[in-house]
């Protein structure tokens, strides 16, 4: 056998390697936590855009008293809603379009038993459940006849799910 | 260090210094991430658009000039709808007592509460 003068070097090397590994592990681990702040920024942006679009559609053009969204709900005109909302959220400055899909419902209260009903308004693509959708809504007072009722002033809530695919 | 000679002790010292500062930096980064998380949660939890919407529809229900008589209780119906819809579709309780008129101005009290955020306002007509 040769002498064992190098034993301490080996132990020191081991200790140093361990310290480096632990440091690297701690540092990498500390910086790679996913936060809602990172993942939800695009959601919040989509939410703002959707509610802005609904606000805009619920604004009456100059000189009229009824907004486009109000007449859409009063006439159950889902096709018009799809066209208007689609052009509002998906048009860009350039020729290429965004790929936002959406589903819209109208919620109202049935006066006979005070229950809340939702009727579909428009569906640009069927929901499968794996979309990362955000929810926006817009309040409106409309003059509309609902089933089992006469035509009168009612409050409805237009609710839209929108997601990018 | 392995007992050969002690000439380079200061190198070991510097090594210690560097590793300690690395640990401190890691700790600060760790803390800042947690701060970002709570802030982001608070922001995404705050029902900004819900409050805006319910506030404007309550004001509209009073100020639109709809009739509120026995034969046409439009205001009562519309406001009843607002309470039920906001409870069932937005998980929030809204309460608004009848408007009061003092002098030239109309005042509307609006109370909103969804269990996390409470919002109270006395709106005055312009």
Interface residues (C-beta under 8 A of the other chain):
Chain A: X8 X9 X12 X19 X23 X26 X27 X30 X31 X33 X35 X36 X37 X40 X43 X44 X47 X51 X107 X108 X109 X111 X114 X116 X136 X137 X138 X139 X140 X141 X152 X153 X154 X155 X156 X157 X159
Chain B: X1 X2 X3 X19 X22 X23 X25 X26 X27 X29 X30 X33 X36 X37 X39 X40 X41 X43 X44 X49 X50 X53 X54 X56 X57 X60 X61 X64 X66 X72 X74 X77 X78 X79 X80 X81 X82 X84 X85 X88 X89 X90
